[in-house]
Amino acid sequence: MKKLSILLLTCVLIMGALSGCGSSESDSASSNKLVIYSPNSEEIIKTIIPMFEKQTGITVELVTAGTGEIIKRLQSEKQNPYADVMFGGSMAGFRENEALYEPYVSPEDKNLIEGHRNTTGFATPYISDGSVLLVNKNLIGDIKIEGYADLLNPQLKGKIASADPASSSSAFAQLTNMLKAMGGDYENEQGWNYVGQLIGNLDGKIASGSGAVHKSVADGEYVVGLTYEDPSSTYVKNGAPVEIVYPKEGAVFLDAGSAIIKDAPHMDNAKKFIDFILSQEAQDAFGTQLTNRPLRLDTKLGDHMKPFEEIHMIDEDTDYVSAHKSEIVERYVDLFTSVK
């Protein structure tokens, strides 16, 4: 009996040790993980995530979905968060859902361009996209297009591709950009008069969506399109017969952001990810391998992207636009209907 008791005690101690080892390995695996929710494009995901994993040794579990779907999921998981980081989405969207995110300002933030830094205390801008004009070089001939005013040229009637601001976020960004550039603010009649004249030159033609705008210009269906920089830069990079025109009256660049989820399970790893996307390595990748405009001061850009300092940029009043979006859209729809 004595020998049996000693044997049983030995087994218990061994099992406890093994159990402890298993727990340690499990804890180690858990601490080496990061869960990311992202609405970003496949190109961004395939480039940035592997770079982060290679540099840090952290394994990323990725869930991709549309921004709206991700926000609903984060809200439903608020009491027991599963994700650590939201990677991508507009800064306006982050501000509207501040309660979902953890306060954090990366030490890398100081290396970003002034005006494009973390001013919220929780949402980190890392790339920016601007409203541009995409011109088909095979169709433009001797027509001059340097900015918005040139789109009123009668020779361009019916040859301008544009989406509907009521259903396209990029078209809405173009609308607010035009109002600010041509009128000084969003209620100025001068800006709205310009929009009315432009609607007349569209000749009733509205693209089915934002993707159809830049594609129709690249395919030679339209001379010029009101679009955004990211897909336009892709065409330039791939050698399509197009060129990007940054409106001389001023282009608005809106940032995409990333943030740590409130009470993230892997908080330290989440902070490492935010630091990484602002690092020299990641920002250079955005500017050279990808077609997303990086925000770091000392970043590298490919030939497909014009330096910030060569672009006349104007700032959008994001708080005003967010608060009055429905009114701006309604006025556009009424104007479009009356002009048409």
N, C-alpha and C positions, 0 to 999 in steps of 0.2 A: 504493500500500500504506500509505504514511504517512497519507494522508487517510482511508483505510478504518479504520486503527487508531484514529485520533482520533474517527471517527464511532462506532465500537463502544464506545470508552471513554465517550463522551458518553451513549450509550444506557444503558450500565450504570449511570452516575451518576443518570440520570433515573429508571430503574426502581427504583434503591435509594431515591431520594427519595420516589417514589410508594408504595413498599412501606412506608417509614417512616411516611408519612401514614396509610396504611391501618391500620397497627399502632396508631398514636396514637388514631385514631378508635375502633378496637376496644377499646383499653384504657379510653378515656373512657366508652364505652357500658357496659362491664363494671363500671366503678366507680360507675356511676349506677344500679345494680340492687340489688334485695333479694329473696331467695327466702324465702317464708314457708310453713310447714306449719301448718295450723290445723284443729281440730275444731269451731270456733265456728259459731254460727248464721249463716244468710244475712244476717239483719238487722245483726248486728255487722260482718260482712265488708263489706257494701255501704255502711255508714256510716263506719267507721273507716279502712279502706284508702284510699279516695279522698281523705279529709282529709289523710292522711299524704303521699300522692303530691303533692297540690296544695301543701302547705306546704314540702316539701323538694325537689321536682323529681326525686325518686327513683322509678324504675319498679319496681313490685312484681310478681313472678311468684308466683302463689298456687296452692298445692296443698291441697285440702280433703279430709279423710278422718276416720274415727273415731280416737279417741285411741290405741287398741290398734294399729291399722294403722300410724299414724304412728310409734309407738315402734319397731315392727318394722323399718320403713324406715330410721329413724335408726340403729338397731343395725347394719343391713346396710351402711350407708354410712359407718360410723365411720372407716374408714381413708382415705376420700376423700369428705368431706362435701359434699353438694350444697346443702342448705338453710342458711339463716342464722339463722332464728328459729322457735321453736315458740310459736305465739300461741294460748293457751287450754289448758285442762286443769286438773285439780285439783292443789292444792299437794302433796297426798299422792303423786300420780303423779310429780311432779317429783322429790320427795325419794327415791322408789324408784329413779330412774334418773339419779342425780346425775352419773355418769361421762359422760353424753351432752352435758353442758352446760358452757358457759364461765363462769368467775367474772365477775360484773358487778353492781355496785350503782349504780343511777342517782342522779345528784345530786338528782333530783326526789323520791327516796324519803322524804326528810325531811318532805315536805309531806303524807304519808299519815297516816291515823288511826293512833294508837298501838295496837299489837296486830295491825295489818294491814300491817306493813312487811316489807321483805326481810331476813329473819333467817337465810336459808340461805347468802347470799353469791352466789347464782346465779339463783334463781327469784324473779321480781318479781310480787307480787300487784297486780292492777289493778281488779278488780271482786269483789263478794261476793254470795252468794246465801244466803238464810236459809230455815229451815223455818217454814212458816206454816199457818194454817187458812183455807181459802177457804169463805165462807158465802154461800148463795143468799138474797138479801134477800126474794124473793117467797115463799120456803118457810119461813123461820125462825120467823115469827109472834112469839110472846112468849117463845120459848126463849132463855135467856141463854147466849151462848158468848163467854167472855173468855180461856179457856185450856184446857189439857189436862183438868183436873178436870171441866169442864163436859161433856166428851164422854161421861161415864159416865151422863148423864141417860137414864133409861129411855125417854123420849119420842124419843130419837134412835136407838133400836135398829133396825138395818137401814137406817139413813138416812145412814150415814157412809161416804164413799168412801176407800179406802186401797189401795195397791199392796202387793206382796209384797217385803219387805226382802231376801229371798234372790235376787231377780232385778232389783230396781229400786234404783238408787243413791240416788234422792231418798227412797224409802221407808226405806232403811237409815239415811239421815241423820235422818229423823224418829224412827226407833227409838232411835238413840243420843241424840238430843236429849231424848226423853221420859225415858230412863233417867237422864240427868244432871239434868233439871229436876225429876223426881218422886222421885228416890232419892239424888241427890247424887253418885253415881258409877255405873259400869257393872255392878257386881256386887251392889249393894245390893238386898236382897230387896224393899224398899218400892217401888223402881222397877219391878222385874219383876212384883210383885203388881198394880201399876197396869196394866202392859201386858196381863196376863192378863184383867183386868176389861174393858179396852178391846176385846180380841179377842172377848170375849163379846158386847159391844154392836155389833160389826160384823155379828153374826148370820151368820157364814160367808161373807160377801160380800167378795170380793177383786177389785179392778180388774185388767184385763189388762196394764196398764203405767202408768207415771207420767203419760203424756199423757191416758189415759182418766180419771184422777182429777179433774183440774181441768176437763176438758171436760164430764164428767158433772154436775158441780156447776153450771157455767155453763148447761148445757142443761136444768137443772131435774130431773134424775133423782135427785140426792141433795141433802140439806140442807147438808152440810158435807163438806169433803175435807181430808185430810192431804197437803199438797203443798208447793211451794216458791214463792218470791217472784216470780221472773222471769215465768213465764206468768200468774201471778195478777195482777201489775201490768198486763200486757197487756190482760186482760179489763177491769180498772178503767179504764184509759186509753181503751179503745174503747167505754165506756159500758154494759157488760154489767151485769145486775142482781145484782152480787156485791160483797162487801166482804172485805178482808183483815183477819184477826185475828192479831196477834202474841201468842203464848201469854204470859200474864202471869207464868207460872212461869219464863219465860226462853226466848229463841230463840237457837239456834246459827247463826252466819253463817260459811260456809266460803268461802274465797277461790279464785278462778281465777287462774292465773298465766301468765307468759310468760318465756321464757329464750332466751339466745343459744346456738346450737349450738356444740359444741366445735370449735375451728379453723374457724369460719365463713369462707367465701370473701370475704364482704363485711362484715368485722368492724365498721368504722366506721359503715356504714349500719345494721347491726344494733343498735348502741348508740343511734343516733338514733331508731330505732323504739321501743325500750324507753323512752327518755326521752319520746317523743311520747305514748305511751298513758297516761303519768302526768301529762301536761301539763294545764293548765287547760282548754284547748279540747276535748281528747279526753274528759276526765273529765266536763265539762259535757254533752257529747253523750250519754255513757252515762246520765246522770241525767235528761236532759230529752227527747232524741229517742228514746232506747231505754228498755228496762225493766230494765236491769242496774244494780245498786247500785254507784255509784262509791266510791272509797276516799280521795279527796283531801279534805283538811280544809275547803277553801274552795269546794267544788264546789256547783253548782246542782242542785236537784231539781225535777222536775215535780210537779203536784198528785197524780199517781198513786202517789207514793212518800213514805212517812213518814220524817222525819229520824231518823238513828241515835239521837240523844239522847232521842227519845221512845219508844224500844224498850228493853225490859229484855232485855239480851243476856247470855248465859252462854258461857263458852269450852269448846270441846271439847278433850279430851286426844287430839290427832291421832295421836301416837306410840302410845298405848295402843290406840286404836281400830284403827289400821292393823295392829298386831301381833296383835290378838285378834278380828279381823273374823269369821273362820270360826267361832269359838267362840260369838260373839254371835248369828250367824245360826242356828247349830245349836240354841242354846237357844230362840230364837224359834220355830223350826219345831216343836220338841218341845212347846213351850207351846201353840202354835196347834192342833196335832193333838190334844192332851189336852183343851183347852177345847172345841174343835169337836165 
